[in-house]
Amino acid sequence: PILYFFLFFLLISFATTHAFYSLEFSFLLQPRSRKTFIFSTGSQIMGLVAETFATTHTCRLGQAQ
């Protein structure tokens, strides 16, 4: 179970980093594109939500064990 959690955490951190970098690249490449900004912000928020869910799920797993 610990190995599964490690792989899941790695995936979540990669997704969050990818959302952050896409947000940065949207600012660099298209500063006035509102649609790109909204899409990147949405992806970053989804990454944060997934990371928070992973953290709470891990706490529940730790309490169960």
N, C-alpha and C positions, 0 to 999 in steps of 0.2 A: 504493500500500500504506500510506503514511503517513496518508492521509486516512481509510482504513478503520480504522486503529488509533486515530485520534483520535475517530472516532464511537463505536467500541467502548469506549474509555476513558471517554467522556462517559456512555455508557449504564451502565457499571459504577459510576461515581461516583454517578450519580443513584440507582441501585438501593441502594447502600450508605447514602446519605443518607436515602432513603425508609425503609429498615429501621431506621435510628437514630431517626428521628422517630416511627415507629410504636411503637417501644419506649418512647420518652418519653411519647407520648400514652396508651399502655396504663397507664403508671404514674399519669398524671394522672387519667384517667377512671375506671379500675377498679383500684384499688390491691390488692384482694384476689382478683382473678380470676387463678387459676393457669394456666388454659388460654390466656388471652390473653398472659400473660407467657412461657409456653413457646413459643407460636407466634411472638411477636415476637423472642425470643432466637434461635429457629431461623432466622428470616429474616435476622437480623443476621449470624449465623454463615455462612449461605449467601452473603451479600453479601461478607463478608471472604474466604471461600474463592474466590469468583469474582474478586475483586480481586487476590488472590495469584496465581491462575492467569493473569490478564491480564498481571501484571507479569513473571512468568517467561516467558510466551509472547512478550512484547515483547523481553525480553533475548535469546531465541533468534533472533528475527527480526533484531535488530540485529547479532548475531554472524554470521548467515547473509549479511547484506548487507555 
